[in-house]
């Protein structure tokens, strides 16, 4: 077996960890490894950091983060087959600081997490609704519901919470977050919550 860093040396190396039928998803739905490395390093401010990836897919961000940092990464994903595929790779690589769970983030309390990663996974409800899991409801309604819930939850996170967004507009992030840095042609944005918001 190759050294574990080998698998995040390029997107092709990472993609080859997965079954051939899943690999075409990479270009559209999976975070590039270089982006994942930078975002994970920002979010994992220390070894006690708890990072959540909302809409984790097969767990590419979490797996990369678990390799380059000592923090703990949790990914939540609706599609059971993606979670199963990701957890198989996590086990194969022997990563003890990464886990993927099957579920809806709207039913998860995110306050225990010190960092959040969000690659706008809700957009698939608008543009990829021919894929599995559209049984949950109307795509436009789901997009609005998930977006509202996400913004509400991050608004009431503790000050100091770190947030990394990929392919998300600055205008969509609550004003209680300060933009720290914008990278990869402004696609990756790194934020810190600086203002306390009272419920």
N, C-alpha and C positions, 0 to 999 in steps of 0.2 A: 504493500500500500504506500502511496506517495505521502510526503509530509503534508500535514493538514493545511498549511498555507497555500499549497499548490492549487487547491480547489477554489480559492478566491484570487488567484493570480490573473484570471481573465473570465469573462462571461462564458466563453466556450468551455473552459475547464469546469466551471460550476454546473452549467447546463448538462454536461455529460454524466453528472451524478444521478440524473433522473431518466425515466423511461422516455423512449423516443417520441411517443405521442404527446408528452407534456412539453417537450423542448420548444416547439413553436410559440408557446405562450411567452417565452422569455422577452422577446423584443418589445412586446406591448405591455405586459403586465408585471414583469419582474424588475426590481430595482437593479440598475447596473452595479457591479461589484465595487467599482471605484467610488460611486456615490454612497453605497452602503457602508463602506469602510469609514468615510469621513463623517457621515451622519451618526454612526454608532459610536465613534470616538468622542463626538460632541456630547451625545446623550449620556454616555457612561462616564460620568465625572469621577466616579470611584468604584471600587469593587462591590460596594453595597447598593449600587444603583439598580433599580428595577425598571426595565424598559418594556413598553407595550407597543406592538405593531398591530394596528387596526386594519383588518382586511389583509391578512398576512400571506394569502395564497399558499404556496408550497414552503414558505418560510425563508426565502432567500436572504432578506434583510436580517432576520434573527440569526440565521446560521452564520452569515458573515460577521455579524456583531459578536456572536459567541466565540468566534475564532480570534478576532483581533482585540477583544477586551475580556476582563474578568467579571463584568457585570452579568446580571441575569436577564435574559430576553424571553418574553412570552408573546406569541403570536395568536391572534384569534381570527378564525376564518369560518365562513358559513359552509363551504363545500367540503364534505367529508373526504372525498377522494384526494383533494389537495392536502388536507391535514395528514391523512394516512401516508401519502407519498413523502411529505416533509419529515414526519416523525421517523420514517424508515431511514432516511438519510442522516438525521440527527443521531440515531442509534448507530448507524454504520460508522460515523465519524467519531463516536464516543464523546459527544458533547454533553456535559452535565449541567451546563448553564443556559440551556435552550429548551423550550417546550412549545408545542403547538396545541391549541385546543379548538375543538369544533363548537361553534356557538355564534350568537349574535351579540355584538359589542353593546347594544342598547340594554342588554340584560346583565351587563357586567359593571361592577363598581370599579372605576379606574383610579380612585383616590390613593390607592397604595403605591401607585407607580410614580417614579420620580422623573420619568421621561416618556414621551410619546412620539412614535414615528407614524407618519401618515402620508402614503402615496395614494392620492385621491381615488381610492377603490370604489367609491360610490358611483363614479361615472359609468361603470359597467352596467348599471341599471338603466342608463339612458341609451348607451351605444352598443351593448353586447347582450341585449335582453333575449336573444335567441339561444343563449347558453343555458345550461341547467340552473335550477334554483329560482326561476322566474315564477314559480308557483306561490311565492310569498306575497305577491300582490302587484298592483299597477306600478310599472317602472318609474314613472314621474313622481308618484306619491312616495315610493320607497326612497328615491333620491332626496326629496324634500325632508322626509322623516329622519333619515340617517344623518343628513347634513345638520339639521336643527339639533339633533341629539348630540352630535359630536361637538358642535360649537358651544352648546350649553355645558357639556361636561368639562371641556377644557377651560371655560371661563371660571369655574369654581374650583379649579385645582389650586393647591397651595402656591404661594409666591416661591420663586426659585425653580419651579417646574420647567424642565427643558422640553422643547418641541422642535421636531425636524419635519418639514413638509417638502414633498416633491411634486412638482407640477400643480401647485396650488397658488392662487392669486393672493397677494398681500392683503387685498381688500376683504378677504374672507376670514382673516384672523382677528379675534377680539383685540381691542385697543389696550387691554391689560398686559399684552405681550410686547416685548421689545425685540425688534429684528436685530440680531447680532451680526449675521453675515449672510451673504447671498452668493452662491457658487454654482458652477456648472451651467454657465450662461443663464443665471438667475432661476434655474429650475429647482435647485435645492436651497431652501431657506432655513436658517437656524434661529431659534427664538428662545427667550427666557421670560417667564412670567414675572413681572415687576410690581404689579399692583394687586392688592387684596380686594376681592369683590365679595360683598356680604350677600348671603342668600336672602 
